[in-house]
Amino acid sequence: MKRQQNYWLNRRNGRKIIRRNKQSSASTYIGVTVTLPIDLIIEILLRLPAKSIANFRCVSKQWSSIIRRPNFTESFSKNSLSRPRLLFTFRIVSKWHFFSSPQPRISFDEKSVVATDYRMGYSRGQLIRMKIWQSVHGFIYLNYVARCKGKIDEVINVICNPCTGQHIYLPQVKGNNYYLRCFFGYDPIGKQFKVLCRTQNLFEHYQVLTLGTRELSWRKIECSFRHCSKKETNNAVCINGVIYYKALINNSSSTIVCFDVRSEKFSFIEIEKAMPLNLINYKGKLGVLLCFDYGSSLAEVWVLDDAKKVKWSKHTIVLPNPARKPINSIWATDTGEIAWASSRWTNPLYVYYYHLERQSVRRVEIKGIKDKVLIGGDHDHPNNFFAFTNHVENLMFL
């Protein structure tokens, strides 16, 4: 309080200093009205943590209006790109929890500790089967089968923003739930989020839902190439406005499907080897992690250096013994390290990082989750544990 008074008041003559601006916000300090220009308020807000900004929506209608402005949320997202975070989500009984922590930069230190902070939690239905999870431009997409209030199994499509606490349930898709596959993407040019859905009865059907519209609804689109998306859950990544996911053509040829979120057009990339693989964002390029054997320590990382000529650079990696556990989440950081976490809750909890150039592995211990959700007995044991790297905080409301 005193610092603000010293800043805004000239102590020698006691006069109030008011900067000229077409828009301003007035506050009173000990009987003195201080007028802050809007551009200064915006500059201050952009320097604050996302959690604080989300809470400041309740200060006044004016502040809420500022925080919801598209240019403000875009500026905040750009700032967040320079400070990417780790995001963890898991389920305890029927409730999903989200935690976030700073993403540790490259270090020669093998062990370090990152404190976590709780973002949000929500619940709906008893989970039966997890189908897909994605992190795209600050939003998390979960697609799973759940049993709600004793009813028949229902496919739940939900998009969450851990930064603001908002979550949206998408309308049900008509079609066979067993063959239903959905993928989440973001168009950085049009600044739109979309969900691509594939269903199959006698024939394949493709639908798209655009978020941010007044009424959420699915609309049909055409795809001239018949393909079958694979049943694995972690099978999609969105890079620079293109959704990539694994598929089969004629039930034999391994293929990566490319869906342009803006034009809503399909294209395909064939894979030489048919083996377990994960799609990752490697420094803004499509990366493919190929595991020779689930029990083997050897793996390869392919990076698509030229999408038009389909030219890959290939790197062999050797996984350490502690890391060869069931893995749901494996990604690449903005610095080019391959990062992964076990699909099962462990105490202590570690995230592993593999540096391709140094061919070295380091691990980061994650603390704070157990204390905040009171993990203990068998009934509150975390399930469906997922980790995401390069998470960008986004204040956008859908």
Secondary structure, DSSP 8 states (H G I E B T S, - for coil): -HHHHHHHB-TTT--B-----SSEEEEEETTEEEEEEHHHHHHHHHTS-HHHHHHGGGT-HHHHHHHT-HHHHHHHHHHHHTS-EEEEEEEETTEEEEEEEE-----S-SEEEEE-EEEEEEE-SEEEEEEEEEEETTEEEEEEEEE-TT-SEEEEEEEEETTTTEEEE-----S-GGG-EEEEEEETTTTEEEEEEEEESSSEEEEEEETTSSS---EEE--SS--EE-S-SS-EEEETTEEEEEEEETTTEEEEEEEETTT--EEEEE-S--S-EEEEEETTEEEEEEES-TT-SEEEEEEEEETTTTEEEEEEEE--GGG-S-EEEEEE-TTSEEEEEESS--SSEEEEEEETTTTEEEEEEEESHHHHHT--SGGG--EEEEEEEEE-------
